[in-house]
């Protein structure tokens, strides 16, 4: 995700991880491979235009919100890669503060064609609507 953001023209990318050495290694790779400024940030929402939860936090009902939302403003876009039929606690709280939110299912919907190609599956309609129809959820 951070490399896609860097490739898309992000001015800088902050990285948070429960393992500081993992965050440091990723931050260094971003700078080395893309030239985009990167640093390790505490898990807090203050001062960001875009926040993406790429951790498993939120996959279970009792999971805490993965970052401190103090300072989160409606100008921030909040995404969560957790795939759920209901908005995760993070997305519910962000939406309540007026943020545009992006659920994890939207990400995987748009990855289906790339995953199918990688797995050597035949060319087909891998759009979210086609997948929902095939699964009987449309």
N, C-alpha and C positions, 0 to 999 in steps of 0.2 A: 504494500500500500504506500509506504513512504517513497519507494522508488518511482511509483506511478505518479505521485504528487510532484516529486522533483522533476520528472520528465515532462509533466504538464505545465511547468513553469512556476512552481511555488518559489517564493523568495527565500524561504527558510522552512526547516522541518524540525520540530522538537520531538524527542523520543522519551517515553516513559516506560519503565518495566520494573517489576518487583525485584528483578536481579540487576543491580546497577552495572555489573560487568557486561551483561547482554545488551543493555541500553547503550553503553559506551561503544561496544563493538559495532552495533548497528549504526550509530551516529557517525562513527569514523568511516564506515563503508559508504554511507550516503555522500559525505564530503569527497572521498577519494574517487568514487565512481561517477558522480554527477556534478561535482563542483558547487552544489547547493549547500549553503550554510546549514549546519545542524548542531544541536546541542542536547544534553540531557536535561529534562524538565521534571519538576515534581508533578505528581498526578493531580493537577489543579486546572480549572477551566479559565482562569483569569487571563485575558490578553490574547486570546486566539480567535482567528477567523473561522477555523475549521478544527473540529475535534473528532477523531475516529477511535472508537474502542475496538481494538483488534485482539483483545484478550478473551478468554473464555468467561470472564465475569458477566453474569446475567443469564447464563445457560440454565441455571437452577433457580427455582423460585425464591429461595432465601438469600441469594447472592447479594452482597452490598453493591452499591453504585461504584464503578471502578475509579472515580476521581472526585475530588472536592469540587462541587458546583458553585461554591461561593464566587461571586464575580461573573458568573455566566450571564451574558446579555443576549437579547433577541437577535442581535446582529451575527451571532455565531451559528454556523451550520454544525449539526451533531449527527454523526453516523455511528452505527453499531453493526459489526459484522455478525453478531449473534443472530442465528436464524430462528425465528419464533413466529408463531401465528399471531401472537399479541405483542404490542410494543414492549420492549424491555423497560425495566425501571428507569434506566438512563434516558431512554427516548421519551418516556412519559414525563419525567421531570423537565427535560429540555423543552418539550412541546408546551408544557405549562408556563414556561418562561418566555414563550413566543418564538422559540427557535424553529428554523426549518430542520426537520429530522429525516434521516435516510435509514430505513431498516435493512438488516442483513440480507433478507430474502431478495431484495432488488439487486444486490451485488451478485448473488449466485445465479439469479435468473439470467443475467447478462454474461455469465461465465460458461453457461451450458454448452454453447457451440464450441468454444475453445477446449473444454474438457472432452467433448465428444471427439473432436479432431485428434487430441492427444491420445485418446484411448483407441483410435483407429476405427471408430464407428462410422457408418455410412453417412453421407451428406443428407441432411434432412432439415425440416423446419424446427429449429431449436429455440424459437421465441418463447417468452414466458407464457403467452396465451396458448401456444400449441402444447407445451408441456403440461399446463393446467388441464387442458382438454383431454390429453392422453391419460392423465392420472384421475380424471373424473372429478376434478375440483373446480372446473370452470363454471 
